[in-house]
Amino acid sequence: MANSAQARKRARQSVKQREHNTSLRSELRTAIKKVAKAIEAGDKAVAQAVFNESTSVVDSIADKKIVHKNKAARHKSRLSAAIKAMA
């Protein structure tokens, strides 16, 4: 348990920040799943539209350092390649 007032406050802040980060990470995963679902549906135009929307979500979460920028780039690259590979 935290002994000083500063440590107690820091503990409170870290709990709140962890919840916020968890929420953002969940938002990232949801955006990725939306694109994957659109790709599975088979409509390239719809998949591209959903990908364009999700790209900004992925980038903003990477900018906030919730995930590393390389991880965000990797997800975007793989989704983009999957859309391009669609017939």
N, CA, C and O atoms as CSV, one atom per row, in Angstrom:
chain,resi,resn,atom,element,x,y,z
A,1,MET,N,N,0.850,-1.184,0.000
A,1,MET,CA,C,0.000,0.000,0.000
A,1,MET,C,C,0.892,1.242,0.000
A,1,MET,O,O,1.972,1.264,0.591
A,2,ALA,N,N,0.402,2.264,-0.681
A,2,ALA,CA,C,1.150,3.522,-0.773
A,2,ALA,C,C,1.159,4.222,0.586
A,2,ALA,O,O,0.145,4.270,1.283
A,3,ASN,N,N,2.310,4.759,0.944
A,3,ASN,CA,C,2.463,5.385,2.259
A,3,ASN,C,C,2.289,6.892,2.226
A,3,ASN,O,O,1.678,7.458,3.132
A,4,SER,N,N,2.809,7.551,1.209
A,4,SER,CA,C,2.729,9.009,1.166
A,4,SER,C,C,1.488,9.448,0.398
A,4,SER,O,O,0.903,8.681,-0.367
A,5,ALA,N,N,1.109,10.680,0.620
A,5,ALA,CA,C,-0.047,11.234,-0.081
A,5,ALA,C,C,0.197,11.234,-1.581
A,5,ALA,O,O,-0.711,10.969,-2.368
A,6,GLN,N,N,1.425,11.533,-1.967
A,6,GLN,CA,C,1.788,11.565,-3.385
A,6,GLN,C,C,1.623,10.173,-4.010
A,6,GLN,O,O,1.114,10.040,-5.123
A,7,ALA,N,N,2.055,9.150,-3.287
A,7,ALA,CA,C,1.968,7.784,-3.805
A,7,ALA,C,C,0.510,7.314,-3.881
A,7,ALA,O,O,0.128,6.596,-4.805
A,8,ARG,N,N,-0.296,7.728,-2.897
A,8,ARG,CA,C,-1.725,7.371,-2.927
A,8,ARG,C,C,-2.412,8.002,-4.137
A,8,ARG,O,O,-3.190,7.350,-4.833
A,9,LYS,N,N,-2.113,9.286,-4.379
A,9,LYS,CA,C,-2.708,9.979,-5.525
A,9,LYS,C,C,-2.263,9.320,-6.823
A,9,LYS,O,O,-3.068,9.127,-7.734
A,10,ARG,N,N,-0.978,8.974,-6.907
A,10,ARG,CA,C,-0.439,8.353,-8.111
A,10,ARG,C,C,-1.132,7.006,-8.375
A,10,ARG,O,O,-1.398,6.647,-9.522
A,11,ALA,N,N,-1.415,6.276,-7.298
A,11,ALA,CA,C,-2.107,4.989,-7.424
A,11,ALA,C,C,-3.521,5.194,-7.964
A,11,ALA,O,O,-3.986,4.439,-8.817
A,12,ARG,N,N,-4.193,6.221,-7.457
A,12,ARG,CA,C,-5.544,6.530,-7.962
A,12,ARG,C,C,-5.489,6.894,-9.440
A,12,ARG,O,O,-6.311,6.432,-10.232
A,13,GLN,N,N,-4.520,7.721,-9.807
A,13,GLN,CA,C,-4.401,8.162,-11.196
A,13,GLN,C,C,-4.095,6.988,-12.122
A,13,GLN,O,O,-4.619,6.912,-13.233
A,14,SER,N,N,-3.252,6.082,-11.660
A,14,SER,CA,C,-2.868,4.966,-12.528
A,14,SER,C,C,-4.042,4.040,-12.797
A,14,SER,O,O,-4.148,3.479,-13.888
A,15,VAL,N,N,-4.925,3.872,-11.820
A,15,VAL,CA,C,-6.125,3.049,-12.027
A,15,VAL,C,C,-7.011,3.678,-13.094
A,15,VAL,O,O,-7.485,2.995,-14.003
A,16,LYS,N,N,-7.230,4.975,-12.976
A,16,LYS,CA,C,-8.072,5.685,-13.933
A,16,LYS,C,C,-7.450,5.652,-15.331
A,16,LYS,O,O,-8.152,5.442,-16.320
A,17,GLN,N,N,-6.142,5.856,-15.412
A,17,GLN,CA,C,-5.452,5.859,-16.702
A,17,GLN,C,C,-5.465,4.477,-17.342
A,17,GLN,O,O,-5.586,4.360,-18.562
A,18,ARG,N,N,-5.343,3.431,-16.531
A,18,ARG,CA,C,-5.365,2.067,-17.048
A,18,ARG,C,C,-6.720,1.750,-17.671
A,18,ARG,O,O,-6.793,1.115,-18.723
A,19,GLU,N,N,-7.793,2.195,-17.016
A,19,GLU,CA,C,-9.138,1.983,-17.563
A,19,GLU,C,C,-9.291,2.704,-18.899
A,19,GLU,O,O,-9.879,2.166,-19.836
A,20,HIS,N,N,-8.765,3.911,-18.981
A,20,HIS,CA,C,-8.854,4.687,-20.212
A,20,HIS,C,C,-8.074,4.010,-21.339
A,20,HIS,O,O,-8.562,3.894,-22.464
A,21,ASN,N,N,-6.857,3.564,-21.023
A,21,ASN,CA,C,-6.032,2.886,-22.018
A,21,ASN,C,C,-6.678,1.588,-22.489
A,21,ASN,O,O,-6.612,1.251,-23.672
A,22,THR,N,N,-7.302,0.861,-21.564
A,22,THR,CA,C,-7.984,-0.383,-21.913
A,22,THR,C,C,-9.126,-0.105,-22.877
A,22,THR,O,O,-9.340,-0.855,-23.829
A,23,SER,N,N,-9.848,0.963,-22.631
A,23,SER,CA,C,-10.943,1.356,-23.506
A,23,SER,C,C,-10.444,1.666,-24.907
A,23,SER,O,O,-11.045,1.235,-25.891
A,24,LEU,N,N,-9.350,2.408,-25.006
A,24,LEU,CA,C,-8.788,2.753,-26.308
A,24,LEU,C,C,-8.260,1.524,-27.035
A,24,LEU,O,O,-8.428,1.401,-28.249
A,25,ARG,N,N,-7.620,0.613,-26.300
A,25,ARG,CA,C,-7.099,-0.614,-26.907
A,25,ARG,C,C,-8.250,-1.457,-27.455
A,25,ARG,O,O,-8.132,-2.072,-28.515
A,26,SER,N,N,-9.355,-1.476,-26.726
A,26,SER,CA,C,-10.551,-2.194,-27.179
A,26,SER,C,C,-11.106,-1.568,-28.451
A,26,SER,O,O,-11.536,-2.276,-29.362
A,27,GLU,N,N,-11.095,-0.250,-28.511
A,27,GLU,CA,C,-11.552,0.478,-29.699
A,27,GLU,C,C,-10.687,0.118,-30.915
A,27,GLU,O,O,-11.196,-0.044,-32.024
A,28,LEU,N,N,-9.383,-0.004,-30.691
A,28,LEU,CA,C,-8.463,-0.402,-31.758
A,28,LEU,C,C,-8.810,-1.783,-32.288
A,28,LEU,O,O,-8.911,-1.987,-33.498
A,29,ARG,N,N,-8.990,-2.729,-31.378
A,29,ARG,CA,C,-9.298,-4.102,-31.785
A,29,ARG,C,C,-10.624,-4.167,-32.528
A,29,ARG,O,O,-10.759,-4.914,-33.497
A,30,THR,N,N,-11.597,-3.394,-32.082
A,30,THR,CA,C,-12.897,-3.366,-32.747
A,30,THR,C,C,-12.762,-2.836,-34.173
A,30,THR,O,O,-13.377,-3.371,-35.095
A,31,ALA,N,N,-11.965,-1.796,-34.354
A,31,ALA,CA,C,-11.765,-1.220,-35.683
A,31,ALA,C,C,-11.127,-2.239,-36.615
A,31,ALA,O,O,-11.505,-2.339,-37.782
A,32,ILE,N,N,-10.164,-2.992,-36.104
A,32,ILE,CA,C,-9.487,-4.007,-36.914
A,32,ILE,C,C,-10.460,-5.124,-37.281
A,32,ILE,O,O,-10.464,-5.603,-38.415
A,33,LYS,N,N,-11.284,-5.537,-36.315
A,33,LYS,CA,C,-12.249,-6.602,-36.567
A,33,LYS,C,C,-13.303,-6.179,-37.585
A,33,LYS,O,O,-13.754,-6.999,-38.384
A,34,LYS,N,N,-13.699,-4.903,-37.564
A,34,LYS,CA,C,-14.677,-4.407,-38.542
A,34,LYS,C,C,-14.147,-4.564,-39.951
A,34,LYS,O,O,-14.874,-4.988,-40.849
A,35,VAL,N,N,-12.881,-4.224,-40.151
A,35,VAL,CA,C,-12.274,-4.344,-41.480
A,35,VAL,C,C,-12.184,-5.810,-41.881
A,35,VAL,O,O,-12.494,-6.165,-43.018
A,36,ALA,N,N,-11.762,-6.661,-40.956
A,36,ALA,CA,C,-11.643,-8.088,-41.247
A,36,ALA,C,C,-13.001,-8.683,-41.627
A,36,ALA,O,O,-13.094,-9.522,-42.523
A,37,LYS,N,N,-14.032,-8.244,-40.948
A,37,LYS,CA,C,-15.390,-8.732,-41.237
A,37,LYS,C,C,-15.841,-8.257,-42.619
A,37,LYS,O,O,-16.477,-9.008,-43.359
A,38,ALA,N,N,-15.512,-7.019,-42.963
A,38,ALA,CA,C,-15.869,-6.483,-44.281
A,38,ALA,C,C,-15.122,-7.229,-45.389
A,38,ALA,O,O,-15.669,-7.450,-46.469
A,39,ILE,N,N,-13.879,-7.613,-45.119
A,39,ILE,CA,C,-13.104,-8.379,-46.101
A,39,ILE,C,C,-13.739,-9.755,-46.308
A,39,ILE,O,O,-13.860,-10.233,-47.436
A,40,GLU,N,N,-14.140,-10.380,-45.205
A,40,GLU,CA,C,-14.779,-11.699,-45.292
A,40,GLU,C,C,-16.090,-11.637,-46.063
A,40,GLU,O,O,-16.453,-12.591,-46.751
A,41,ALA,N,N,-16.801,-10.520,-45.950
A,41,ALA,CA,C,-18.078,-10.371,-46.657
A,41,ALA,C,C,-17.877,-10.385,-48.168
A,41,ALA,O,O,-18.771,-10.792,-48.910
A,42,GLY,N,N,-16.699,-9.939,-48.627
A,42,GLY,CA,C,-16.367,-10.056,-50.032
A,42,GLY,C,C,-16.589,-8.829,-50.892
A,42,GLY,O,O,-16.265,-8.855,-52.079
A,43,ASP,N,N,-17.129,-7.757,-50.337
A,43,ASP,CA,C,-17.354,-6.544,-51.120
A,43,ASP,C,C,-16.151,-5.616,-50.959
A,43,ASP,O,O,-15.929,-5.049,-49.889
A,44,LYS,N,N,-15.386,-5.469,-52.030
A,44,LYS,CA,C,-14.132,-4.718,-51.962
A,44,LYS,C,C,-14.362,-3.235,-51.669
A,44,LYS,O,O,-13.605,-2.632,-50.907
A,45,ALA,N,N,-15.389,-2.649,-52.260
A,45,ALA,CA,C,-15.658,-1.216,-52.054
A,45,ALA,C,C,-16.009,-0.931,-50.597
A,45,ALA,O,O,-15.526,0.037,-50.009
A,46,VAL,N,N,-16.846,-1.776,-50.027
A,46,VAL,CA,C,-17.242,-1.597,-48.625
A,46,VAL,C,C,-16.031,-1.806,-47.713
A,46,VAL,O,O,-15.819,-1.054,-46.762
A,47,ALA,N,N,-15.245,-2.832,-48.018
A,47,ALA,CA,C,-14.060,-3.111,-47.211
A,47,ALA,C,C,-13.094,-1.932,-47.249
A,47,ALA,O,O,-12.512,-1.576,-46.224
A,48,GLN,N,N,-12.918,-1.324,-48.414
A,48,GLN,CA,C,-12.023,-0.174,-48.545
A,48,GLN,C,C,-12.550,1.020,-47.750
A,48,GLN,O,O,-11.776,1.745,-47.124
A,49,ALA,N,N,-13.869,1.221,-47.777
A,49,ALA,CA,C,-14.459,2.329,-47.025
A,49,ALA,C,C,-14.272,2.141,-45.519
A,49,ALA,O,O,-13.919,3.080,-44.806
A,50,VAL,N,N,-14.510,0.926,-45.049
A,50,VAL,CA,C,-14.340,0.640,-43.618
A,50,VAL,C,C,-12.867,0.769,-43.231
A,50,VAL,O,O,-12.549,1.258,-42.147
A,51,PHE,N,N,-11.970,0.332,-44.115
A,51,PHE,CA,C,-10.531,0.436,-43.861
A,51,PHE,C,C,-10.113,1.894,-43.709
A,51,PHE,O,O,-9.332,2.231,-42.820
A,52,ASN,N,N,-10.636,2.757,-44.581
A,52,ASN,CA,C,-10.285,4.182,-44.512
A,52,ASN,C,C,-10.732,4.805,-43.190
A,52,ASN,O,O,-10.022,5.636,-42.624
A,53,GLU,N,N,-11.905,4.408,-42.699
A,53,GLU,CA,C,-12.386,4.914,-41.413
A,53,GLU,C,C,-11.506,4.390,-40.268
A,53,GLU,O,O,-11.150,5.130,-39.351
A,54,SER,N,N,-11.172,3.114,-40.346
A,54,SER,CA,C,-10.419,2.478,-39.270
A,54,SER,C,C,-8.976,2.976,-39.199
A,54,SER,O,O,-8.361,2.969,-38.133
A,55,THR,N,N,-8.448,3.403,-40.334
A,55,THR,CA,C,-7.066,3.876,-40.369
A,55,THR,C,C,-6.857,5.047,-39.418
A,55,THR,O,O,-5.847,5.106,-38.718
A,56,SER,N,N,-7.798,5.969,-39.390
A,56,SER,CA,C,-7.645,7.128,-38.507
A,56,SER,C,C,-7.718,6.714,-37.040
A,56,SER,O,O,-7.020,7.279,-36.197
A,57,VAL,N,N,-8.559,5.732,-36.737
A,57,VAL,CA,C,-8.658,5.237,-35.358
A,57,VAL,C,C,-7.339,4.602,-34.938
A,57,VAL,O,O,-6.823,4.880,-33.855
A,58,VAL,N,N,-6.799,3.749,-35.800
A,58,VAL,CA,C,-5.541,3.066,-35.505
A,58,VAL,C,C,-4.415,4.075,-35.314
A,58,VAL,O,O,-3.622,3.961,-34.379
A,59,ASP,N,N,-4.349,5.065,-36.205
A,59,ASP,CA,C,-3.292,6.072,-36.112
A,59,ASP,C,C,-3.401,6.906,-34.836
A,59,ASP,O,O,-2.393,7.185,-34.187
A,60,SER,N,N,-4.610,7.299,-34.482
A,60,SER,CA,C,-4.772,8.142,-33.295
A,60,SER,C,C,-4.395,7.387,-32.028
A,60,SER,O,O,-3.829,7.971,-31.103
A,61,ILE,N,N,-4.703,6.100,-31.979
A,61,ILE,CA,C,-4.361,5.312,-30.800
A,61,ILE,C,C,-2.847,5.091,-30.734
A,61,ILE,O,O,-2.267,5.053,-29.648
A,62,ALA,N,N,-2.216,4.946,-31.897
A,62,ALA,CA,C,-0.754,4.821,-31.919
A,62,ALA,C,C,-0.104,6.144,-31.505
A,62,ALA,O,O,0.922,6.139,-30.824
A,63,ASP,N,N,-0.685,7.265,-31.905
A,63,ASP,CA,C,-0.151,8.576,-31.521
A,63,ASP,C,C,-0.201,8.780,-30.009
A,63,ASP,O,O,0.657,9.453,-29.437
A,64,LYS,N,N,-1.214,8.192,-29.365
A,64,LYS,CA,C,-1.349,8.303,-27.915
A,64,LYS,C,C,-0.489,7.287,-27.186
A,64,LYS,O,O,-0.509,7.216,-25.957
A,65,LYS,N,N,0.275,6.492,-27.952
A,65,LYS,CA,C,1.208,5.492,-27.423
A,65,LYS,C,C,0.502,4.405,-26.626
A,65,LYS,O,O,1.066,3.863,-25.675
A,66,ILE,N,N,-0.730,4.084,-27.010
A,66,ILE,CA,C,-1.433,2.954,-26.417
A,66,ILE,C,C,-0.858,1.668,-27.005
A,66,ILE,O,O,-0.680,0.673,-26.302
A,67,VAL,N,N,-0.572,1.705,-28.307
A,67,VAL,CA,C,0.187,0.637,-28.964
A,67,VAL,C,C,1.345,1.298,-29.702
A,67,VAL,O,O,1.307,2.495,-29.987
A,68,HIS,N,N,2.364,0.517,-30.007
A,68,HIS,CA,C,3.530,1.056,-30.697
A,68,HIS,C,C,3.158,1.398,-32.131
A,68,HIS,O,O,2.309,0.743,-32.735
A,69,LYS,N,N,3.794,2.422,-32.669
A,69,LYS,CA,C,3.488,2.864,-34.030
A,69,LYS,C,C,3.766,1.771,-35.054
A,69,LYS,O,O,3.076,1.686,-36.070
A,70,ASN,N,N,4.772,0.932,-34.798
A,70,ASN,CA,C,5.067,-0.158,-35.733
A,70,ASN,C,C,3.964,-1.208,-35.728
A,70,ASN,O,O,3.656,-1.789,-36.768
A,71,LYS,N,N,3.376,-1.452,-34.581
A,71,LYS,CA,C,2.268,-2.409,-34.491
A,71,LYS,C,C,1.075,-1.877,-35.271
A,71,LYS,O,O,0.417,-2.624,-35.995
A,72,ALA,N,N,0.799,-0.597,-35.126
A,72,ALA,CA,C,-0.307,0.017,-35.868
A,72,ALA,C,C,-0.051,-0.072,-37.363
A,72,ALA,O,O,-0.952,-0.397,-38.136
A,73,ALA,N,N,1.181,0.218,-37.768
A,73,ALA,CA,C,1.537,0.155,-39.191
A,73,ALA,C,C,1.409,-1.271,-39.716
A,73,ALA,O,O,0.961,-1.484,-40.843
A,74,ARG,N,N,1.799,-2.238,-38.907
A,74,ARG,CA,C,1.707,-3.645,-39.311
A,74,ARG,C,C,0.253,-4.056,-39.543
A,74,ARG,O,O,-0.061,-4.717,-40.533
A,75,HIS,N,N,-0.619,-3.666,-38.637
A,75,HIS,CA,C,-2.046,-3.988,-38.796
A,75,HIS,C,C,-2.608,-3.347,-40.060
A,75,HIS,O,O,-3.310,-3.994,-40.838
A,76,LYS,N,N,-2.294,-2.074,-40.254
A,76,LYS,CA,C,-2.793,-1.372,-41.440
A,76,LYS,C,C,-2.274,-2.016,-42.717
A,76,LYS,O,O,-3.020,-2.167,-43.685
A,77,SER,N,N,-1.019,-2.392,-42.724
A,77,SER,CA,C,-0.404,-3.001,-43.902
A,77,SER,C,C,-1.064,-4.331,-44.238
A,77,SER,O,O,-1.366,-4.600,-45.401
A,78,ARG,N,N,-1.286,-5.153,-43.236
A,78,ARG,CA,C,-1.889,-6.473,-43.471
A,78,ARG,C,C,-3.330,-6.351,-43.948
A,78,ARG,O,O,-3.760,-7.087,-44.835
A,79,LEU,N,N,-4.073,-5.424,-43.361
A,79,LEU,CA,C,-5.460,-5.229,-43.794
A,79,LEU,C,C,-5.505,-4.687,-45.214
A,79,LEU,O,O,-6.335,-5.112,-46.018
A,80,SER,N,N,-4.617,-3.753,-45.522
A,80,SER,CA,C,-4.557,-3.185,-46.862
A,80,SER,C,C,-4.205,-4.246,-47.889
A,80,SER,O,O,-4.784,-4.284,-48.975
A,81,ALA,N,N,-3.253,-5.112,-47.546
A,81,ALA,CA,C,-2.856,-6.190,-48.465
A,81,ALA,C,C,-4.017,-7.159,-48.674
A,81,ALA,O,O,-4.215,-7.658,-49.782
A,82,ALA,N,N,-4.776,-7.424,-47.629
A,82,ALA,CA,C,-5.923,-8.338,-47.747
A,82,ALA,C,C,-6.991,-7.743,-48.649
A,82,ALA,O,O,-7.637,-8.461,-49.412
A,83,ILE,N,N,-7.175,-6.428,-48.560
A,83,ILE,CA,C,-8.174,-5.758,-49.420
A,83,ILE,C,C,-7.694,-5.784,-50.874
A,83,ILE,O,O,-8.486,-6.040,-51.780
A,84,LYS,N,N,-6.415,-5.523,-51.101
A,84,LYS,CA,C,-5.881,-5.538,-52.462
A,84,LYS,C,C,-5.941,-6.920,-53.081
A,84,LYS,O,O,-6.072,-7.055,-54.297
A,85,ALA,N,N,-5.846,-7.962,-52.237
A,85,ALA,CA,C,-5.856,-9.337,-52.742
A,85,ALA,C,C,-7.264,-9.812,-53.100
A,85,ALA,O,O,-7.433,-10.866,-53.713
A,86,MET,N,N,-8.279,-9.024,-52.711
A,86,MET,CA,C,-9.657,-9.427,-53.018
A,86,MET,C,C,-9.897,-9.395,-54.523
A,86,MET,O,O,-9.363,-8.544,-55.234
A,87,ALA,N,N,-10.709,-10.337,-54.994
A,87,ALA,CA,C,-10.975,-10.428,-56.443
A,87,ALA,C,C,-11.961,-9.371,-56.904
A,87,ALA,O,O,-12.292,-9.309,-58.088
